[in-house]
Amino acid sequence: MNSFEVQGGLQLKGDITPQGAKNEALQVICAVLLSPDEVIIDNLPDILDVNNLIDLLQDLGVTVNRLSAKKCSFKAENIKLDYLKTKEFRKRAASLRGSIMIMGPLLARFGKAYFPKPGGDKIGRRRMDTHFFGFEKLGATFNFDSDDIFYTVHAEKLEGSYMLLDEASVTGTANIIMAAVLTPGKTVIYNAACEPYIQQLCRMLNSMGAKINGVGSNLLTIEGVKALKGCKHRILPDMIEIGSFIGLAAMTGSEITIKDAATDHLGIIPLAFRRMGINMHISKNEIYIPPKQKYTIETFIDGSIMTISDAPWPGLTPDLLSVFLVVATQANGSVLIHQKMFESRLFFVDKLIDMGARIILCDPHRATVIGLNHETPLRASVMTSPDIRAGVALLIAALSAKGKSIIHNIEQIDRGYEQIDQRLNQLGAKIKRI
């Protein structure tokens, strides 16, 4: 198990460019299975989850060529469906939650797909019902082997249909879209997720010949086509990493400029940080965070405590709530962090409490943070990263703390953040991989 040794209490300074969006990359990589033609994807992040998915597709029969460090070509001409029944596939797919999105393309193109129970972050219950509800509405039959924990979907014939999703699941919406684009007839998806990742997936599929209308809304209309061609696609910058850098600058009083930030696609994220009292200047595609030691959390108009909560897009993404919670520990004022979607994502606060943070964990979904106003710095500590987002939040906490901290299980951080230690060290951080 690898660890980070972090020397905290340093101010950082300089420019940093975000990686390609992890969540978008997982979707568009799965989408290459929809066509036998060449698909070229640019701005791929060099992270464990993406690299593991690419390796899995290669074992499935996809021809992959690295055109550069960030660009790959994919050609899904000779798919080996028998591989889906092997123990090797079960082991690899079960460790990578994003690989569940191969089911929609395989169902659409070959009429069947198999999948083990997916893994990923241990952040609470993450049900798969929305995926299979959508497949069934298109005419597929779904089976679940509870003894083997294995999902099977197959269809003799698919047909477009109207469906109202019970939740605006991002991966569920992506899977259903990819199944519907090759399904004869008209498919209407209401309460669809509409995050930038989904919008990018739809734009990529339309460039391949799909007919998707309503992109950017929660009502998608898809006219099925017989086949899709190849395309070239560029992935957006990762808005979660951008938010992490904003939080890092605030916690450490650093002067950081985030380059190539695609600011038109950040939604409510800048406003949420401003409510935390963090100043930033946005111009074109850059975000400049000036050096500042103190920031004051706003209250609501009636003077009541500010609540920061997640919601489906265009609401605040749940992937950033861990960062907001850490940022609040050194703010002037108090805030209620309400994580609605996952019941285990706030459990890492015990590590922050050990560092001296004033946090009350109200229940699995809510935590109240009383800021220290940078008057009492966090203490260095030894901790373990439980998941990707909590891991980077703990790294931010360690960078702000006085002294040397150790973070174990950094493979979790590596799953979502590309060479984060090297990139932050270029800004003046002292992070050693051990």
C-alpha positions in Angstrom: 0.0 0.0 0.0 1.4 3.4 -1.0 1.2 6.5 1.1 1.8 10.2 0.9 4.1 12.0 3.3 2.8 15.6 3.3 4.6 18.6 4.8 1.8 21.1 5.6 1.6 24.7 6.4 3.1 26.0 3.1 1.6 28.5 0.7 1.5 27.5 -2.9 1.7 29.6 -6.0 1.5 29.2 -9.7 -0.6 27.9 -12.6 -2.2 24.5 -12.9 -4.2 22.8 -15.6 -6.9 20.3 -14.8 -6.9 16.8 -16.2 -9.6 15.5 -18.5 -12.9 14.7 -16.7 -12.8 11.2 -15.2 -16.6 10.7 -15.2 -16.9 11.7 -18.9 -13.9 9.6 -19.9 -15.5 6.4 -18.4 -18.7 7.1 -20.4 -17.2 7.9 -23.8 -14.7 5.0 -23.6 -17.6 2.6 -23.1 -19.4 4.3 -26.0 -16.7 3.1 -28.5 -18.3 -0.3 -28.3 -21.3 1.0 -30.3 -19.4 1.1 -33.6 -16.9 -1.1 -35.4 -15.3 2.1 -36.8 -12.3 4.0 -35.3 -13.1 6.4 -32.5 -10.4 8.8 -31.4 -10.7 10.3 -27.9 -8.5 13.2 -26.7 -7.7 14.7 -23.3 -7.9 11.3 -21.5 -6.8 11.6 -17.9 -3.9 9.3 -16.9 -5.6 7.7 -13.9 -6.2 4.2 -12.6 -9.9 4.0 -13.3 -9.5 5.1 -16.9 -6.5 3.0 -17.6 -8.1 -0.1 -16.1 -11.2 0.4 -18.2 -9.1 0.7 -21.4 -7.3 -2.5 -20.4 -10.6 -4.2 -19.9 -11.9 -3.1 -23.3 -8.7 -4.4 -24.9 -9.3 -7.9 -23.3 -12.8 -7.7 -24.7 -11.4 -7.4 -28.2 -11.2 -3.6 -28.8 -8.1 -2.5 -30.6 -6.5 0.4 -28.8 -3.6 2.5 -30.0 -2.0 5.2 -27.9 -1.6 8.2 -30.3 -0.1 10.4 -27.5 -0.1 10.6 -23.7 -3.6 11.9 -23.7 -5.1 10.5 -27.0 -6.2 7.0 -27.9 -7.8 5.4 -30.9 -10.4 2.6 -30.3 -11.7 0.1 -32.8 -14.4 -2.3 -31.5 -14.5 -4.4 -34.6 -14.0 -7.9 -33.2 -15.7 -8.1 -29.8 -15.2 -11.3 -27.8 -18.5 -11.8 -25.9 -17.3 -15.0 -24.4 -14.8 -13.0 -22.4 -17.7 -11.6 -20.4 -18.2 -15.1 -18.8 -14.6 -15.6 -17.6 -13.4 -15.3 -14.1 -10.8 -12.7 -15.2 -13.6 -10.4 -16.5 -15.6 -10.8 -13.3 -12.6 -9.9 -11.2 -11.6 -6.9 -13.2 -15.1 -5.5 -13.8 -16.1 -5.9 -10.2 -13.3 -3.6 -9.1 -14.3 -0.7 -11.5 -17.8 0.7 -11.1 -17.6 2.7 -14.3 -17.3 -0.5 -16.4 -21.1 -1.1 -15.7 -21.6 1.2 -18.7 -20.4 -1.4 -21.2 -23.8 -3.1 -20.7 -25.9 -0.6 -22.7 -23.6 -0.6 -25.8 -23.3 -4.4 -25.8 -27.1 -4.9 -25.4 -27.7 -2.4 -28.3 -25.2 -3.9 -30.6 -25.2 -7.6 -29.8 -28.5 -8.1 -27.9 -26.9 -9.3 -24.7 -24.6 -8.4 -21.9 -23.2 -9.8 -18.6 -21.8 -8.1 -15.6 -20.8 -8.8 -12.0 -21.8 -6.5 -9.2 -19.7 -3.4 -9.7 -17.2 -2.1 -7.2 -15.8 1.5 -6.8 -15.9 3.8 -3.8 -17.3 2.5 -0.5 -19.6 5.4 0.0 -22.8 3.6 0.8 -25.6 1.9 -1.2 -25.4 2.5 -4.9 -28.3 0.6 -6.5 -28.4 -0.4 -10.1 -32.2 -0.5 -10.5 -32.4 2.5 -12.9 -30.1 0.9 -15.4 -32.1 -2.3 -15.6 -35.5 -0.5 -15.5 -34.4 1.3 -18.7 -33.2 -1.8 -20.4 -36.5 -3.6 -19.6 -38.5 -0.6 -21.0 -36.6 -1.1 -24.3 -37.6 -4.8 -24.3 -34.7 -6.5 -22.7 -35.0 -9.3 -20.1 -33.1 -8.8 -16.9 -31.9 -11.6 -14.6 -29.9 -11.4 -11.4 -28.1 -14.4 -9.9 -28.0 -13.6 -6.1 -25.8 -16.5 -5.3 -23.2 -15.6 -8.0 -23.9 -11.8 -7.8 -24.1 -11.6 -11.5 -26.3 -9.6 -13.8 -27.5 -10.7 -17.2 -29.6 -8.8 -19.8 -30.6 -10.0 -23.2 -33.1 -9.2 -25.9 -34.4 -10.9 -29.1 -35.7 -7.5 -30.2 -35.4 -4.0 -28.7 -37.9 -1.3 -29.4 -38.1 2.4 -28.5 -40.2 3.4 -25.5 -41.2 6.2 -23.1 -39.7 5.9 -19.6 -39.7 8.1 -16.5 -36.6 7.3 -14.5 -37.1 6.9 -10.8 -33.8 8.9 -10.2 -31.6 11.0 -12.3 -28.7 8.6 -12.2 -25.8 9.7 -14.3 -24.4 6.3 -15.1 -27.9 4.9 -15.5 -28.9 7.6 -17.9 -25.6 7.1 -19.9 -26.3 3.3 -20.1 -29.8 3.8 -21.3 -28.8 6.4 -23.9 -26.2 4.1 -25.3 -28.7 1.2 -25.5 -31.4 3.5 -27.1 -29.3 5.0 -29.9 -29.3 1.7 -31.9 -32.8 0.7 -30.8 -35.5 1.0 -33.5 -38.2 3.6 -32.9 -38.4 6.6 -30.6 -37.2 6.5 -27.0 -38.1 9.3 -24.6 -36.2 9.5 -21.3 -37.8 11.8 -18.7 -35.9 12.7 -15.5 -32.7 12.0 -17.3 -29.4 13.2 -15.8 -28.1 16.2 -17.6 -24.6 16.7 -16.2 -21.9 18.0 -18.6 -20.7 14.4 -18.8 -24.0 13.3 -20.2 -24.1 16.3 -22.6 -20.7 15.4 -23.9 -21.7 11.8 -24.4 -24.7 12.8 -26.4 -22.7 15.2 -28.5 -20.2 12.4 -29.2 -22.9 10.0 -30.1 -24.6 12.6 -32.4 -21.3 13.1 -34.2 -21.3 9.3 -34.7 -24.7 9.5 -36.4 -27.1 9.1 -33.5 -30.2 11.3 -33.3 -30.5 12.6 -29.7 -32.6 15.7 -29.0 -33.0 17.7 -25.8 -29.3 17.6 -24.9 -28.7 19.6 -21.7 -32.2 19.0 -20.4 -33.8 16.2 -18.4 -36.1 15.2 -21.3 -34.2 13.3 -24.0 -35.7 12.1 -27.3 -33.8 9.5 -29.2 -34.6 8.2 -32.7 -32.8 4.9 -33.1 -30.5 4.4 -36.1 -29.2 1.2 -37.7 -25.5 1.9 -37.2 -23.0 4.4 -35.9 -19.7 5.5 -37.5 -16.4 6.6 -36.0 -15.6 10.1 -34.7 -13.1 12.3 -32.9 -14.0 13.5 -29.4 -12.3 15.7 -26.8 -13.0 15.4 -23.1 -13.9 18.4 -21.0 -11.6 19.5 -18.1 -12.5 17.8 -14.8 -14.8 20.1 -12.9 -14.3 18.1 -9.7 -10.5 18.6 -9.9 -11.1 22.3 -10.6 -13.2 22.6 -7.5 -10.6 20.7 -5.5 -8.0 23.3 -6.6 -10.2 26.2 -5.5 -10.6 24.6 -2.1 -6.9 23.9 -1.8 -6.1 27.5 -2.6 -8.5 28.7 0.1 -7.3 26.3 2.8 -3.6 27.1 2.3 -4.0 30.9 1.5 -2.4 30.2 -1.9 -2.3 32.2 -5.1 -3.3 29.8 -7.9 -4.5 30.2 -11.5 -6.4 27.3 -13.0 -5.8 27.3 -16.7 -8.1 25.8 -19.4 -11.0 25.5 -16.9 -13.9 25.4 -19.4 -15.7 27.8 -17.0 -18.9 27.7 -19.1 -19.4 24.1 -17.9 -18.9 24.6 -14.1 -22.5 25.4 -13.3 -23.2 26.4 -9.7 -19.7 25.4 -8.4 -18.2 28.9 -8.4 -21.3 30.4 -6.7 -21.1 27.7 -4.0 -17.5 28.6 -3.2 -18.3 32.3 -3.2 -21.0 31.5 -0.5 -18.1 30.0 1.5 -16.4 33.5 1.3 -13.8 32.5 -1.3 -13.0 35.2 -3.8 -12.0 34.2 -7.4 -11.7 36.0 -10.7 -13.0 34.2 -13.8 -11.9 35.4 -17.2 -12.4 33.4 -20.4 -11.3 29.9 -19.4 -9.1 30.8 -16.4 -9.9 31.0 -12.7 -7.6 33.1 -10.5 -7.7 32.6 -6.7 -5.8 35.4 -5.0 -3.9 34.7 -1.8 -6.1 35.2 1.2 -5.8 33.9 4.8 -9.5 34.3 5.9 -12.9 33.8 4.3 -16.3 34.2 5.9 -19.2 31.9 5.2 -22.4 33.7 4.2 -25.7 33.2 6.0 -29.1 33.0 4.4 -31.1 36.3 4.2 -32.9 35.6 7.5 -29.6 35.1 9.2 -29.9 31.3 9.5 -26.9 29.0 9.0 -25.8 28.4 5.4 -26.5 24.9 4.0 -24.4 23.4 1.3 -26.1 20.3 -0.2 -25.8 18.2 -3.3 -28.5 17.9 -6.0 -28.9 16.6 -9.6 -27.4 18.9 -12.2 -27.6 21.9 -12.4 -27.4 21.5 -8.6 -24.1 21.0 -6.8 -22.3 17.8 -7.6 -22.0 15.4 -4.6 -18.4 14.7 -5.6 -17.3 18.1 -4.2 -19.0 18.0 -0.8 -16.0 16.5 0.8 -13.9 19.4 -0.4 -16.5 21.9 0.8 -16.5 20.3 4.2 -12.7 20.5 4.6 -12.7 24.2 3.4 -15.3 25.0 6.1 -13.0 23.8 8.9 -10.9 27.0 8.5 -13.7 29.4 7.6 -15.1 32.2 9.7 -18.6 31.0 10.5 -20.6 27.7 10.4 -22.2 25.6 7.7 -24.3 22.5 7.5 -23.0 20.1 4.9 -25.9 17.9 3.7 -24.8 14.9 1.6 -28.2 13.6 0.3 -27.1 10.9 -2.2 -24.7 8.6 -0.3 -25.0 7.6 3.3 -21.3 6.8 4.0 -19.5 9.7 2.3 -19.2 11.8 5.5 -17.7 9.2 7.7 -14.2 10.5 7.0 -14.9 13.5 9.3 -13.5 11.5 12.3 -10.1 12.0 10.7 -10.6 15.8 10.5 -11.8 15.9 14.1 -8.6 14.2 15.1 -6.8 17.0 13.3 -8.6 19.6 15.5 -11.6 20.4 13.2 -14.8 21.3 14.9 -17.4 19.1 13.3 -20.6 17.6 14.6 -21.7 14.5 12.5 -25.5 14.8 12.9 -26.3 11.6 11.0 -24.9 9.7 8.0 -26.0 12.5 5.7 -25.4 15.7 7.6 -22.4 17.4 9.3 -22.2 20.8 11.0 -18.8 22.5 10.7 -17.8 25.4 13.0 -14.9 27.1 11.3 -11.6 27.9 13.0 -11.1 31.1 11.0 -7.5 30.2 10.4 -6.7 31.1 14.0 -6.0 27.5 15.0 -4.4 25.4 12.2 -5.3 21.8 11.8 -2.8 19.3 13.4 -0.8 16.9 11.3 -2.0 13.4 11.5 -1.8 9.8 10.2 -4.9 8.8 8.2 -6.2 6.5 5.5 -8.0 7.5 2.4 -11.5 5.8 2.2 -12.5 6.9 -1.3 -11.4 9.1 -4.1 -13.1 12.4 -3.0 -12.5 12.0 0.7 -8.9 11.1 -0.1 -8.2 14.4 -1.9 -10.1 16.3 0.9 -7.7 14.7 3.4 -4.8 15.7 1.2 -6.0 19.3 1.2 -6.4 19.2 5.0 -2.8 17.8 5.3 -1.4 20.5 3.1 -3.0 23.2 5.4 -1.9 21.5 8.7 1.2 22.3 10.6 3.7 19.5 10.5 4.1 16.2 8.7 1.0 14.1 7.9 0.8 10.6 6.4 -2.0 9.5 4.2 -2.3 5.7 3.5 -4.2 3.9 0.7 -3.5 6.7 -1.8 -4.4 4.3 -4.6 -7.9 5.6 -4.0 -6.7 9.2 -4.8 -4.8 7.8 -7.9 -8.0 6.4 -9.2 -9.3 9.9 -9.8 -6.4 12.4 -9.8 -3.6 12.3 -12.2 -0.1 12.5 -10.6 -1.5 14.9 -8.0 1.6 14.8 -5.9 3.9 15.9 -8.8 1.5 18.6 -10.0 1.1 20.2 -6.6 4.8 20.0 -5.9 5.3 22.2 -8.9 3.3 24.8 -7.1 5.5 24.6 -4.0 3.9 21.7 -2.1 6.0 19.1 -0.4 4.4 15.7 -1.0 6.5 12.6 -1.0 5.1 9.2 -2.3 6.3 6.4 -0.1 
